Amino acid sequence: QGGHVSAYSGQSWSLLHEQSSYLFGDSDDRPWETDFPGFGRTFPHAFGTPDDKYFTTRLTLSPAGDKLTLDFARELIRQEKLGQDAVPDYLSVSFSATDYVGHLFGASSLEAEDNILQLDRTLAELFEFVDQEVGLENTLIVLSADHGGPESPGFLNSLGIRNAHYFDTDNLDREPAMARLKQQFGIGEELITMYSHPYIYLNRELIRERGLDQATVEQAVAEELMKFKGISVAVASSALAENRQPDTLLMRSVLNNYNAKRSGDIFVVFEPNVFINDFDGLVVAATHGSPWRYDTHVPIFFAGS
């Protein structure tokens, strides 16, 4: 493994073709793209060296991450002797650079376009290897994804779509509407303790100390949140637990996400083209995780035996 990774030391992610041949060739530097430390917003994107703590992270933010995954998959096929007997073998490979590149640069970016072109070659290499080791005539290939992805609000704004924007969840507890609610319930401290997509977490200990009913507080906060610009639906978890919500396609999606032992207190659904721009603590261009079609529509392809 070390040899495969260290081979990228001092290297960079460069375009596969001449820049002018790309659909987004003139869009290499957009203000909404993430300027990850040492990686930059323009080609070439430097990987750095192994003594840099972000070295391997930068590899995963580029087609290099998929190529390393390809190296692992080829070695796994050899060592596990997949496809070498009469019993069918199943191999699942996740080429995830598309996800990370989409987060950092957005779906309509030069980086996303080049990544797809490079992924096409990576897949071709995998299929060629499988053909040599097993034979494609003996192989069923299924190609899909775990979700879709939105455009970045900046890109949509450039097209005249003005309702697209990021939603700031950090200041929810300090909003005037929340201040009024806290006054109503006699709460002088923090009521909303955290937002972890897609849930808001309330200060349950404080609610108990004040002798308040958890479900009542959840419902009151949810109703206030529904008035916020950019929020489509806010659903109290107590309503989900007791099945007190309308039976719609959207609510079924919300209910399918609910887990009594793990979920937060209020499920938030943002309006289409509105979302948080946080990805594991990093400010990013786009984040998936909505019930809207751009996130939920996933194609699937079957090819072969």
Order of alpha helices (4+ residues) and beta strands (2+ residues): alpha-beta-beta-alpha-alpha-alpha-alpha-beta-alpha-beta-alpha-beta-beta-alpha-alpha-beta-alpha-alpha-beta-beta-beta-beta-alpha-beta
